[in-house]
Amino acid sequence: MRLCRSSAVLLFVAAGCDRRPVAPADAGVAPVEVTEDAAAVADVEYVDPSDLTPSSIRAFGVTMPVGTSEHLSEPGMKMFYVSAPMNRVMRYLQRRLTITDGDIRPLGAMIRRARVKFTPPGQALFVDVGVRDEGDRTFVTIWNRPALPIGGSISTAESLRLAGFDPDSGRPLIGNHH
């Protein structure tokens, strides 16, 4: 009986010896030689397959993504439905605008005086952008905002007018106010 137990223990221990020791992290890794082709590929910006792609629809210098349908168009404002969730639309817009002032919340965003990035040299385009989450689609409103005069200072009345308000009454301007 004693012989049986010791052979069972020996068999159990022998079965455990079959495991291989863990190799160090750098074992078997040969140094990689970087060629010019590999260096060129490393400089290319990574493109996320979930990123939206540009379409031919434009609004005041901003190219809208594929899946955009125009809802309303006025001289100083355009409204769109984009067939994508808000987080993807915001990521798309952030790559095309220089945003310095905005209020971004889970179900909506208001971006003020964002500069359009891809414009011809010497031309500065500014827009206000409203974004509203509607589940599997996003409602986007873009307002054209003229560039500030050289020096960047404007009167309070002009500032209100640019924001869409009548400086005398404080009421919103209706229609074309630019």
Sequence and secondary structure as in RCSB ss.txt:
>XXXX:A:sequence
MRLCRSSAVLLFVAAGCDRRPVAPADAGVAPVEVTEDAAAVADVEYVDPSDLTPSSIRAFGVTMPVGTSEHLSEP
GMKMFYVSAPMNRVMRYLQRRLTITDGDIRPLGAMIRRARVKFTPPGQALFVDVGVRDEGDRTFVTIWNRPALPI
GGSISTAESLRLAGFDPDSGRPLIGNHH
>XXXX:A:secstr
 HHHHHHHHHHHHHHHTTS     TTTT       HHHHHHHTS    TTS  EEEEEETTEEEETTEEEEEEET
TEEEEEESS HHHHHHHHHTTEE SEEEEETTEEEEEEEEESS  TT   EEEEEEEE SSSEEEEEEEE    T
TS   HHHHHHHTTB TTT  B  S   
